[in-house]
Amino acid sequence: MKKALFFLSLAFFVLVSVTDTHACTSAIISGKLTPDGRPLLWKHRDTGELNNRVDYIAKSKDVKYAFIAVVNSPREDEGESWMGVNEAGFALINTASSNMHKYDEDGNDQEGKFMYKALATCKTVAEFEAMLKSKKHQPRGVETNFGAIDAQGGAAYFETNSYDYTKYDVNDPTVAPHGFLVYTNFSFTGKPDGGGGYIRYANAQEKIFGRYLRKEGITPQWIFNNLSRSYYNPLLNVDLTKDYSLTPAGWFPDSDFIPRKSTASAAVIKGVKKGENPLLSVMWTILGYPPTAVAVPLFIAAGADQPDFVRPNSETDLNCALCDAALARRAKVFPLQRGSGKNYFYFKAVCNEEGTGYMQRLSPVDANIFETFNSFIERWYSEGAVDLFELKNLYKTVDFGQDIR
């Protein structure tokens, strides 16, 4: 009990009174660290809009490459994307940075629009860099770290403001000697000690590097289970899932974990090897708070025929069923709204000694999704294409945990 009270007291010192809604965490994992040599692009999204869904954007006059993307559900602007992959195998994410501060005079927060344009027009990481260089797209109204991979082996982060950028090539051993890079909410070229997300950065960096040292392959499933659902705080050196005595009353401050009150979704985009069909790219997607949600694999190959539960419920209800279910569960994790109560979460609703927490109950469902789909995906790799008939049937028959309340 003394140990628990000590760490709870310590946590109060790191407690923030206002939730950071731009607290995304991300990583690019090159094929050097994955079991099958295919790269991974991960984004854990934090935002002020918790209702997220997936849209398919078809080819048009302004869209050279069709793409799928995670978007805000009740959005007014149709031209935004927050993470996605296109039919050429180009994938793009971002994390907001707050230590560069070079905006244009006409406004900021244009990252979603810029990513929409990039997914619609870029085939490779090189083409995306050319877009960043183009005067046509300046000033951009962004302060962010873009992460991108492509079907030609390209993989890089771009620390970007409205007028310039710095590239970090994940394939360059002098830049990423271990084959991966992690980004949160600061830029290395920005003001020293500025920005945020240092504790989340340390969490992801430590866990991925440990995996690298042990020569254990990194997969989308591992990323979700060990990062997007992580209750480890490296500053306090505590992991709530390892020691329930840290939460004797069930409550804990919602501070500096990767999953947080502002988390709306997460995705791991699994790219293809050079020479493979880019339509085999998989966007493993979690809509909602990851500890109360499951992952679903989405394919640009399916076109507009994405599963119903990630698309709008109706013409008037633009939210989607999978996110609705996750948010309903999340409400029991963050039930306090008045005063400083909103800065706490009820961890026993996530994990508890009885094994009835949402993350515990959803774990076998999530594991079955990965096991079932991966067996088909491996065969589709060998066949060179996604079997759309099989895919559609899987979406209908696999349990995605919608009935877990």
C-alpha positions, 0 to 999 in steps of 0.5 A: 500500500505504501508503494501505491500511495508513493507512486500516486503522490508522485503522479500528482506532480505530473498531472496536467489540468487540461488534456492535450488534444494534439498528443499523437505518438508515431513510429516508422519501423523499417523492414529490417525489424519486421518478421517478413521484411515489410515496413510499418507506419504507426500513428496513435491519434489524439484530437479534439474530435473523438468520433472517427471513421474511414473514408474511401476517396475515389479517383477524380479530376483532383485525385490521381490515386484513390486512397483510404483514410481515417477522418473526423466523422462530423467533419465540415471540410471534405478534404482532410485526412489524418492517416491513410494509404493510396493505391500506389502504396504511398502512406502518410501520417503526422504528429503535431509539433509545437517547437518550430512555430513558423506559421503563415499569416493566413492561419495554421492547422492545415495538416489534414488538408495537406495530407489529403492532397499528398495522398491524392497525388503522390506515388512515392516518398520522393514525390512527397518531398517534391511537394514539400519543396514546391512553392505552389504549396507554400506557405502551408500552415503546418507545424508537424512531423510527417511520416511516410512510406511507399511501395518502392522502399521509401521511408522517412520523417519530415519535420515541417513548418510553413516554409521549410522542412528537414528530412530524416531517412529511416533507410539511412543508417546514419539517421536511423542506425537501428531501422526505426524512428519514433516521433511525438510532439516535438521536432529535433530541429525545433527549439530545444526542450520545446514541444511535448510528448517526451515521456510518451517518446521515451515509452515507445523508444524504449520498447521498440529498441528493446525489441530490436536488441532481442531480435524479436520481430515487430508486428502491427499486433505487437504495436497495438498491444504494447504501445497503443494500449500501454499503461507504462510511464517510464518517468515513474517506472510504473506499469498499471497492467503489471501491478494492480496495487498502484490503483487501489481505488481504481483511479489514476491520473490521466497523464503521459500514457500513450492512450489518453482521454484525447485518443480517438484512433490508431493505425498501423499501415503495413506496406509492401516489399519493393516489386509487390502489388501495392494494393496488398498494403494493409491499414490495420485500424482502431477506431476509438480509444484502443484499450476499449476497441479492436483492430480491423484490417482495411485494404485500398484494394476493396475500393468503396466496398469497405466494411459497413462498420467503419463507414457512416451509419447513415446519410444523417449519422456520419459516425461509424458503428465500430467507433460508437461501440468503443466510445460507449465503453470508453465512457466508463473509463472516463466517467467524471466530467466535473472539476478536476475529476476529468483528469482521472480515469477508472483503470479498473474498467480497463483491467482488474484482478477479476479479468473483467476489464474491457481490454481483458475481455476484448483481447481474445477478440482482437487476437482472433481478428489478427490470427484469422486475417493474417492466415488469408493475408499471407496467402494473398501475398503469395498470390499477388492480390487480395481476394475480394470475395474472401475479404468481404466474407471475412468482414461478415463472419469474423467477430469484431466485438460489437456485442461487448458492452 
